[in-house]
Structure formats: structure tokens, C-alpha cells
């Protein structure tokens, strides 16, 4: 790679970092790995000719596309033209075809690697005071997202069996591991929703190695199976989950710790068909777990010492699991990832990775603002932060060298004041008041109904003749 291209990439990386309040003097250092990113871009673009939409420029526009309210490729192209004019370059075509081809060329590994690196750096750099008793708490949950109904997407991510052919949409399952303290997505996995080994626990098996000894994993009852708990505990991870509804809890058994609080031994069940013999043999024959009834819930945990962790502590920890629901809602609703736009499985995975990268970048800005404002990141509004970052977009990207630090300080100071209201005991029904406008539902594939409408129109035209 020649010096001109290297300097151009370095300038793009610098502007990219400045866009998200990253730069010299950042509170947690460079959450965006500036030197590594430059190297990764050089590895990808080293032998490629100079393009209007190079790898980093395409990634930046892709991120701004998922952060914007419009989410269209045409909007991203318009942003690219605006950036070129602001930098004194000649404007490129407004045709979105070259940009779409550049997105297809963008390496999926680059996007996923950067998203995980940003999340990991933020998680490591955060102060211990944000953690639960100095320990990292990781939340686990899954969700689904839909995508365009194309043959390629249907083949990789089949629609639900309850939907007729041509009337449903492909679905992908997303299982995420999110930090409770800073809110960053640390790891994720995607897969189909139909077929064998497609439940939420299946992708998690591939990601257990990303937990660190001393971590605490919190999940719902879906993840409370014997083998999942044994696998996490084997990696030095403590767990807090809700007891599965099919498992009977008898507080008369085991070692009593208090009222409806005991330690009991779980016996290893028979080997399931999906588990190989070697993995099954590595599983312990018994698990000593604590079962506690508190707040109307039966919780299961490996935090056995009642003197160190009370039942109330367990309940508070488990209630913190709701934060992962709010995080996934922010990604799917606020960032509009609930319905994807890409028409091939490779691009679907890329679109998910870009959404998670953009989410982590916003979380990094929130963490810096929280530290400077003496609040916790969870006390700040994600949606309001996203709106403010959008508003400061051009201000930060094209700030003069001597004014960037001041403008970044204004942004972080504004974010630190976007605090969520304290609403103790607030409850809301999970229902909406406003009725949607009534629309007929498709009962046949669209192409069949279109053909019928065309035929009807032709008959009408013949009648008029």
C-alpha cells in the first residue's frame, strides 16, 4: 500500500473516531482500536484499486445508515456526497448501486471483529465501582428478527412452520451476551429458528468460552438446564437463573440455609442425543446448587454462601436481568433492527453486526459521559443519547483541530444530563392503547394476487372499449 492511500485511511480513521467522541484524552482511552483498525483496513484494501467507496468509507456510511432515522441506501449515498463536498472533494454520483456493491464487498469478519473489540475494550476499561461487588455481571437472552422474503434467506433462515409458503418472512435467532454495568454487547450468535438445535441455548454453547472466571451469568429459566449450568460453572462462572417450571423444588431436602433456602445436589441426567459421549463424560455427575424462594420466584444459583449473598441480593441480581430486555428493545426498536433489509444471508449477518457495532459505539459515548457526570451508564437514556449523537454528527466530523476537544466535551456534557426519571414501583400493562389502521391480510402469495388484479384490470379495460 502506497503512502497516499495509507494517509487517506489514517484520516478516515481519525474522523471516524471523532464522530463518536473518541480521540486523545478520551475517558477510557481509545475504545475504537485506532491502530488495529488501520491495520485491518490495510490488510483488506492493500491490493485493491482506489475507490469512492473504500472499506472504511463504506463501513462508516453503513453505520450512519443504521443509526439514521431513514435507514435507506439512498440516504447513506447522500451522506457520502455531503462528506466529500465538505472535504473539498468532487461529489460522486447519487446512484446507490456502487454503494450497495461496496457493502457486499465489505468483509463480514472486519465488522464483527470491530464490534467485539469495541465492546471488550469498553468492558475492560470501565471502573470496578460500576460492577457488582467488583465482579462482572453478564446478561444472556435471545430474540428474533425478520428479513425480506427471498429464496436465499428462506433457505438459510426458514420462516415459522405455522405460516403458509409465500405469506411469512424468514426469521433469524439472535442470542446476545451483554454487560450489566456498561450495557455493551460482548458476544452474540445467530442461527435459524426452525429445525433441530435451533433454540436459544444452542448458539450459547459456542460462546461459553468467552466468559471469564469470576463472571456472573444471569439468564431466564430457558437457560436453567443441567448441562448449561454445569458448562458455565466448569468455566468458573457463577450463575443466577430462575428454576424451570418442570423441575420440582422440595425445600425439605438438602442442606438448609434458611426459610425456603437450601443447597441441594442435582443428579446428572441421561446423555441427550445432541451431545457427544466425550462432552457428556466431562460433565460432573452431580451439581451442588442453591435454591431459594424469594419475591414469588424460585431462583437457582451457584452462589451458595448465604452469609455473603442473601436471598434479597439474589432477587436484586435476577431483577437486573430485565436490562437485557431493554437493551434488545433499544437495538430492535430504537435502532430499527427488528426488520432487516438485506436480501442474502451474508448481508443479513453483516447488517446485524453493523447494528451491534453502532450500538456499542453509542454505549461507549454514554459510558464516558456517565463517568464525567458521576452517574451510572444505566441511569442515562439510550434513545436520547442516540438523538444527541445524531445532532452532533457534522459538528464533530468536520470540527477544526483546535475545536474538536471542546465540541466533544459539549456532547458528553449533554449526554450526562440525559438521565432517566426515577419511577419506583412503576408498572405498565404490556399492551397498546392506539389501534392500528385496519388492513386486509395476505391470504395468498403476493404474485398470485397481483396476477388476479392485472387480469381484473384488463377485463375492465376491454369493457370500456
C-alpha positions in Angstrom: 0.0 0.0 0.0 1.4 3.4 -1.0 1.8 6.3 1.3 -1.1 8.3 -0.2 -3.6 5.5 0.4 -2.2 5.0 3.9 -2.5 8.6 4.9 -6.1 8.7 3.5 -7.1 5.7 5.6 -5.5 7.2 8.7 -7.5 10.4 8.1 -10.7 8.4 7.7 -10.0 6.5 10.9 -9.4 9.8 12.8 -12.6 11.3 11.6 -14.5 8.1 12.4 -13.2 8.2 16.0 -14.1 11.8 16.4 -17.6 11.1 15.2 -18.2 9.1 18.4 -16.3 11.3 20.9 -13.1 9.2 20.6 -9.7 10.8 20.5 -6.7 11.9 22.6 -7.8 12.3 26.2 -10.8 10.0 26.0 -12.0 8.9 29.4 -11.5 5.2 28.8 -8.7 5.5 26.2 -9.3 4.6 22.6 -12.3 2.3 22.8 -12.1 2.2 19.0 -8.8 0.4 18.3 -7.4 3.1 16.0 -4.1 1.4 15.1 -5.6 -2.1 14.8 -8.4 -0.7 12.6 -5.9 1.0 10.3 -4.0 -2.3 10.0 -7.2 -4.3 9.4 -8.3 -1.9 6.7 -4.8 -2.1 5.1 -5.0 -5.9 5.1 -8.3 -5.8 3.3 -7.7 -2.9 0.9 -3.9 -3.4 0.3 -4.2 -4.8 -3.2 -7.4 -3.1 -4.3 -7.6 -0.1 -6.5 -8.7 3.3 -5.2 -12.5 3.6 -4.9 -15.0 6.2 -3.9 -16.4 3.6 -1.5 -13.4 2.1 0.1 -13.8 -0.4 3.0 -13.7 2.2 5.8 -15.8 4.7 4.0 -18.4 2.0 3.3 -18.4 0.9 6.9 -18.8 4.5 8.2 -21.8 5.1 5.8 -23.2 1.7 6.8 -23.0 2.7 10.5 -24.6 6.0 9.8 -27.3 4.2 7.8 -28.4 2.0 10.7 -28.1 5.0 13.1 -30.2 7.3 11.0 -34.0 7.5 11.0 -34.4 6.7 7.3 -32.2 3.5 7.0 -32.2 3.7 3.2 -29.2 3.2 1.0 -30.1 6.4 -0.8 -29.8 8.3 2.4 -26.4 6.8 3.0 -25.2 7.8 -0.5 -26.5 11.4 0.1 -24.4 11.5 3.3 -21.4 10.3 1.4 -21.8 13.1 -1.2 -22.1 15.6 1.6 -18.9 14.4 3.3 -17.0 14.6 0.0 -18.1 18.2 -0.6 -17.2 19.2 3.0 -13.7 17.8 2.5 -13.2 19.7 -0.7 -13.6 16.7 -3.0 -15.7 16.4 -6.1 -19.2 15.0 -5.5 -19.8 11.4 -6.7 -23.0 10.0 -8.3 -26.2 9.8 -6.3 -26.8 6.4 -7.8 -26.9 3.9 -4.8 -25.7 0.9 -6.9 -22.0 1.4 -6.3 -22.6 1.8 -2.6 -24.7 -1.4 -2.4 -21.9 -3.3 -4.3 -19.4 -1.8 -1.8 -21.4 -3.1 1.1 -21.4 -6.6 -0.5 -17.6 -6.4 -0.8 -17.2 -5.3 2.9 -15.7 -8.2 4.9 -18.0 -9.6 7.5 -15.0 -10.5 9.6 -13.9 -6.9 9.8 -17.3 -5.7 11.0 -17.7 -8.5 13.6 -14.1 -8.1 14.8 -14.5 -4.4 15.3 -17.9 -4.7 17.1 -16.5 -7.3 19.6 -13.3 -5.3 20.1 -15.2 -2.1 20.9 -17.4 -4.0 23.4 -14.5 -5.7 25.0 -12.4 -2.6 25.4 -15.3 -0.7 27.0 -16.0 -3.6 29.3 -12.3 -3.8 30.4 -11.8 -0.1 30.8 -14.9 0.6 33.0 -14.3 1.3 36.7 -14.8 -1.5 39.2 -17.3 0.7 41.1 -19.8 0.1 38.2 -19.6 -3.7 38.7 -21.5 -5.8 41.2 -19.1 -6.1 44.2 -16.3 -5.7 41.7 -17.4 -8.7 39.6 -18.6 -8.6 36.0 -22.2 -9.5 35.5 -23.2 -10.7 32.1 -26.8 -10.9 30.9 -27.9 -13.6 28.5 -31.1 -13.5 26.3 -32.3 -14.2 22.9 -34.7 -12.7 20.4 -35.7 -13.0 16.7 -35.5 -10.6 13.8 -37.2 -10.9 10.4 -35.9 -10.1 6.9 -37.0 -9.9 3.3 -38.7 -13.0 1.9 -36.1 -14.1 -0.7 -35.3 -17.7 -1.6 -31.7 -17.3 -0.2 -33.0 -16.0 3.1 -35.7 -18.7 3.3 -33.1 -21.4 2.7 -30.8 -20.2 5.5 -33.4 -18.9 7.9 -36.7 -20.6 7.3 -40.0 -19.0 8.3 -42.2 -20.4 11.0 -44.0 -23.6 10.2 -47.2 -22.1 11.3 -47.1 -19.7 8.3 -48.0 -20.7 4.8 -45.5 -20.6 2.0 -45.3 -17.1 0.5 -47.1 -15.5 3.4 -44.4 -15.4 6.0 -40.9 -13.9 6.4 -37.6 -15.6 7.2 -36.5 -15.4 10.9 -33.1 -15.5 12.5 -32.5 -16.1 16.1 -30.1 -13.8 17.9 -28.6 -14.7 21.3 -26.6 -11.9 22.9 -24.3 -11.6 26.0 -24.5 -8.1 27.3 -22.6 -6.4 30.2 -24.9 -5.3 33.0 -22.7 -2.4 34.1 -21.9 -0.6 30.8 -24.5 -2.1 28.5 -22.1 -3.2 25.8 -22.8 -6.3 23.6 -19.8 -8.5 24.4 -20.7 -11.5 22.2 -23.5 -12.8 20.0 -24.5 -15.6 17.8 -27.1 -16.0 15.1 -28.9 -19.0 13.6 -32.2 -20.3 12.2 -35.4 -20.6 14.2 -36.7 -23.8 12.7 -35.1 -27.3 12.8 -33.0 -29.2 15.3 -30.6 -27.4 17.6 -32.1 -24.0 16.8 -33.2 -23.0 20.3 -31.6 -20.1 22.3 -29.3 -22.4 24.2 -27.7 -23.9 21.0 -25.9 -20.7 19.9 -24.8 -20.1 23.5 -22.8 -23.4 23.6 -20.5 -21.8 21.0 -20.0 -18.7 23.1 -19.4 -20.1 26.7 -15.7 -19.9 26.2 -16.0 -16.1 26.1 -16.9 -16.0 29.8 -14.1 -15.3 32.2 -13.6 -17.0 35.6 -15.3 -14.8 38.2 -18.1 -13.6 35.9 -21.7 -13.9 37.0 -24.2 -15.0 34.3 -27.9 -14.1 34.7 -30.5 -15.7 32.4 -34.1 -16.7 32.4 -35.4 -20.3 33.1 -34.8 -21.3 29.5 -31.1 -21.5 30.3 -31.5 -23.4 33.6 -30.9 -26.9 32.2 -28.3 -29.1 34.0 -25.8 -29.2 31.2 -25.8 -25.5 30.5 -25.3 -24.7 34.2 -22.6 -27.3 34.5 -20.8 -26.0 31.5 -20.8 -22.4 32.8 -19.7 -23.4 36.3 -16.9 -25.5 34.8 -15.6 -22.3 33.3 -15.5 -20.6 36.7 -18.7 -18.7 36.1 -21.3 -18.2 38.8 -25.0 -18.4 37.7 -28.3 -16.9 38.8 -31.3 -18.3 36.9 -34.9 -19.0 37.6 -36.0 -22.5 38.3 -37.5 -24.3 35.3 -41.3 -24.8 35.7 -40.9 -28.6 35.1 -38.4 -29.1 37.9 -39.9 -29.8 41.3 -38.4 -27.9 44.3 -38.6 -29.6 47.7 -37.1 -27.4 50.4 -37.3 -30.3 52.9 -34.3 -31.8 51.1 -30.6 -30.8 51.1 -28.7 -28.5 53.5 -30.9 -25.8 54.9 -29.7 -22.2 54.8 -32.9 -20.5 55.9 -36.6 -20.3 55.2 -37.2 -21.8 51.7 -33.4 -21.6 51.1 -31.2 -24.7 50.8 -28.3 -26.3 48.9 -29.3 -29.4 47.0 -27.4 -31.9 44.7 -28.7 -32.2 41.2 -28.0 -35.6 39.6 -26.7 -35.7 36.0 -29.5 -36.8 33.6 -29.0 -39.2 30.8 -27.0 -38.1 27.8 -29.1 -36.2 25.2 -28.9 -37.3 21.6 -27.3 -34.0 20.5 -24.4 -34.3 23.0 -21.3 -36.5 22.1 -20.0 -39.0 24.6 -16.8 -37.1 25.3 -18.6 -33.9 26.3 -21.1 -35.9 28.4 -18.2 -37.7 30.3 -16.7 -34.3 31.1 -19.9 -33.2 32.8 -19.9 -33.7 36.6 -22.2 -36.4 38.0 -23.7 -34.0 40.5 -24.1 -30.3 40.8 -24.4 -28.6 44.2 -26.7 -25.6 43.7 -28.6 -23.3 45.9 -32.4 -23.0 45.5 -34.2 -20.0 47.1 -37.8 -18.9 47.1 -37.9 -15.1 47.2 -40.2 -12.4 45.8 -42.6 -15.1 44.4 -39.7 -16.7 42.4 -37.6 -19.8 42.8 -34.1 -18.9 41.9 -31.2 -21.3 41.3 -27.6 -20.2 41.8 -24.1 -21.3 42.4 -23.6 -18.5 44.9 -24.1 -20.9 47.8 -22.8 -18.9 50.8 -25.9 -17.3 52.3 -23.8 -15.2 54.6 -22.2 -13.5 51.6 -25.1 -13.4 49.3 -28.6 -13.1 50.8 -31.9 -14.0 49.2 -32.6 -10.3 48.7 -29.3 -10.0 46.9 -30.2 -12.8 44.6 -33.6 -11.2 43.9 -32.0 -7.9 43.1 -29.5 -9.6 40.8 -32.1 -11.5 39.0 -34.4 -8.5 38.5 -31.4 -6.8 36.8 -31.9 -9.3 34.0 -34.7 -7.0 32.7 -31.9 -4.7 31.5 -31.1 -7.1 28.7 -34.7 -6.9 27.5 -34.4 -3.1 27.4 -31.1 -3.4 25.5 -32.6 -5.7 22.9 -35.5 -3.3 22.6 -33.2 -0.4 22.0 -31.4 -2.4 19.3 -34.6 -3.7 17.6 -37.0 -0.7 18.1 -34.9 2.4 18.6 -32.3 1.4 16.0 -34.9 -0.4 13.9 -33.2 -3.8 13.6 -36.4 -5.7 14.2 -37.0 -5.9 10.4 -33.8 -6.2 8.4 -33.5 -5.0 4.8 -30.8 -7.2 3.2 -31.7 -10.0 0.8 -29.0 -12.5 1.3 -27.8 -14.4 4.4 -24.3 -13.0 4.2 -25.6 -9.5 4.1 -28.1 -10.2 6.9 -25.3 -11.2 9.2 -23.4 -8.1 8.1 -26.4 -5.9 8.8 -26.8 -7.4 12.3 -23.0 -6.9 13.0 -23.2 -3.3 11.9 -26.2 -2.6 14.2 -24.3 -4.1 17.2 -21.2 -2.2 16.4 -23.2 1.1 16.2 -24.9 0.2 19.4 -21.6 -0.4 21.2 -20.3 2.9 19.9 -23.2 4.8 21.4 -22.7 2.8 24.6 -19.1 3.9 24.7 -20.2 7.6 24.5 -22.7 7.0 27.3 -20.0 5.4 29.5 -17.7 8.4 29.0 -20.5 10.8 29.8 -21.6 8.8 32.9 -18.0 8.8 34.3 -17.6 12.5 33.8 -21.1 13.2 35.2 -20.7 11.0 38.3 -23.7 8.7 37.3 -24.0 5.1 36.2 -24.4 4.3 32.5 -27.7 2.6 33.2 -29.1 5.9 34.5 -28.8 7.5 31.1 -31.3 7.3 28.2 -30.1 5.4 25.2 -32.6 6.9 22.8 -31.9 10.5 23.9 -28.1 9.8 23.6 -28.6 8.5 20.1 -30.6 11.6 19.1 -27.8 13.9 20.5 -25.1 12.0 18.8 -27.0 12.3 15.5 -27.4 16.0 16.1 -23.6 16.4 16.7 -22.7 14.3 13.7 -21.4 17.0 11.3 -20.2 19.2 14.2 -17.7 16.5 15.3 -16.7 15.1 12.0 -15.6 18.4 10.5 -14.5 20.3 13.6 -11.2 22.2 13.3 -8.3 20.6 15.0 -8.3 23.1 17.9 -12.1 22.9 18.5 -12.7 19.1 18.4 -11.9 18.5 22.1 -14.3 21.4 23.1 -17.1 20.1 20.9 -16.6 16.6 22.2 -16.9 17.9 25.8 -20.2 19.7 24.9 -21.5 16.4 23.6 -20.5 14.4 26.6 -21.8 17.0 29.0 -25.1 16.9 27.2 -25.3 13.2 27.4 -24.6 13.2 31.1 -27.7 15.2 31.7 -30.0 12.8 29.8 -30.9 10.9 32.9 -33.8 8.5 33.1 -36.5 9.5 35.6 -36.7 7.6 38.8 -40.0 5.8 38.8 -40.1 3.4 41.8 -42.8 0.7 41.7 -43.8 1.7 38.2 -45.8 -1.0 36.3 -47.4 -0.8 32.9 -49.6 -3.3 31.0 -47.8 -4.9 28.0 -50.5 -3.6 25.6 -51.0 -0.6 23.4 -54.0 1.8 23.5 -53.8 3.2 20.0 -55.4 0.9 17.4 -53.6 0.3 14.1 -55.5 1.1 10.9 -57.4 -1.9 9.7 -55.7 -3.5 6.7 -56.5 -6.8 4.9 -54.0 -9.6 5.5 -52.5 -11.5 2.7 -54.1 -14.9 2.4 -52.3 -15.9 -0.8 -48.8 -15.2 -2.2 -48.4 -11.7 -3.5 -47.6 -12.7 -7.1 -50.9 -14.6 -7.3 -53.0 -11.6 -6.1 -51.1 -9.3 -8.4 -51.9 -11.5 -11.4 -55.5 -11.5 -10.4 -55.6 -7.7 -10.2 -53.9 -7.4 -13.6 -56.5 -9.7 -15.1 -59.3 -7.8 -13.5 -57.9 -4.5 -14.8 -57.6 -6.0 -18.4 -61.2 -7.1 -18.3 -62.3 -3.6 -17.1 -60.4 -2.0 -20.0 -62.0 -4.3 -22.5 -65.4 -3.4 -21.1 -64.7 0.3 -21.6 -63.9 -0.3 -25.3 
